[in-house]
Amino acid sequence: MSAINPDQIHDVEAEKPLVSMRVADVAVALLFLAASGIVIADSVRLGFEWRENEGPAPGYFPFYVAVVMALASAVNLIRALPSSEEGAAPMTSVQGFGRMAAIFVPAVVYVAAIGLIGIYVASAIYIAAFMLFVGKFPVWKALAVGCGVAIVSFLMFEVWFLVPLPKGPLEAAFGF
């Protein structure tokens, strides 16, 4: 009988199932049903009829898109509710959830940073950070690509297409 390697115990714990496909399917279906309900209620408030000589009311298209989304979500919910072998399969493990969080949390920070430092600086930092920490690129490459993408994006949107995007203090210092 061989001794148990402590690393193997850790790996078994890390691969422990976190949530099943059934639970995930039910949760997503309920979230989409709730979102559909909110859009439908607001579309009713705005009006969702076709008006003579005016065309569609402001809530017309959102109402019908939300109705279709609600119907699709209800079908998904009904399909997910019965117990099945497929539904019992794990959707992700503890380690897999950690990987997803490693992508999701920086994305949330990036979106929050846009309001504070502008989209171009936030994008440069986001791209460079991912290249450094996830891609393991050298610092000079990460900075070059992050800054390069931000500069090209700035030129494309602000100069060539004249589409203003959220700017921060750096752009303000340069007169934009």
Residue, then its C-alpha position, 0 to 999 in steps of 0.5 A: m500500500s502506498a502513502i497518500n500524497p498531500d498534493q493528491i488530496h488537495d487536487v481531489e478537493a479542488e475538483k469537488p463538484l460545486v454546482s450541478m447542471r440542473v441547478a445552473d439551468v434552473a437558476v439561469a432560467l429564473l434569472f431570464l424570466a425575471a429579466s423578461g418580467i421587468v422588460i415586459a412591465d416597463s414596455v407596458r408602462l411605455g406602451f407596446e401597441w402599434r399607433e396609427n400614423e406613428g408606428p410602434a410605441p416605445g415599448y413595442f419591440p422590447f415587449y415582444v423580444a421579452v415575451v419570446m425570451a420569457l417563453a424560451s426561459a419557461v421551456n428551459l425551466i420546464r426541461a431542467l426541473p425533472s431529475s435526470e442523469e444529465g442534470a445531475a452532472p456537475m457544471t463546474s468544480v471548485q477549481g473551475f469556479g476559481r478560473m471563472a472568477a479569475i476572468f469575471v472579477p477583473a472584468v467587473v473591476y474594468v467596467a467600474a474603472i471606465g467611469l473613473i479613468g476612462i475607457y482607453v486607460a482602463s482598457a490598456i491596464y486590463i489588456a496588459a494585466f491579462m497578458l502579464f498574469v494570465g498569459k505570462f508575457p514579458v512586461w514590455k510586450a504587455l505594456a506595448v500591446g495594452c497601450g497600442v490597442a488603447i491608442v489605436s482605439f482612441l484614434m479610431f473612435e475619437v478621431w476617425f469615426l468621431v464617436p465619443l467614448p468615456k474619457g478620464p483625467l488623462e484624456a482631459a490633460f491632453g485636451f479631449 
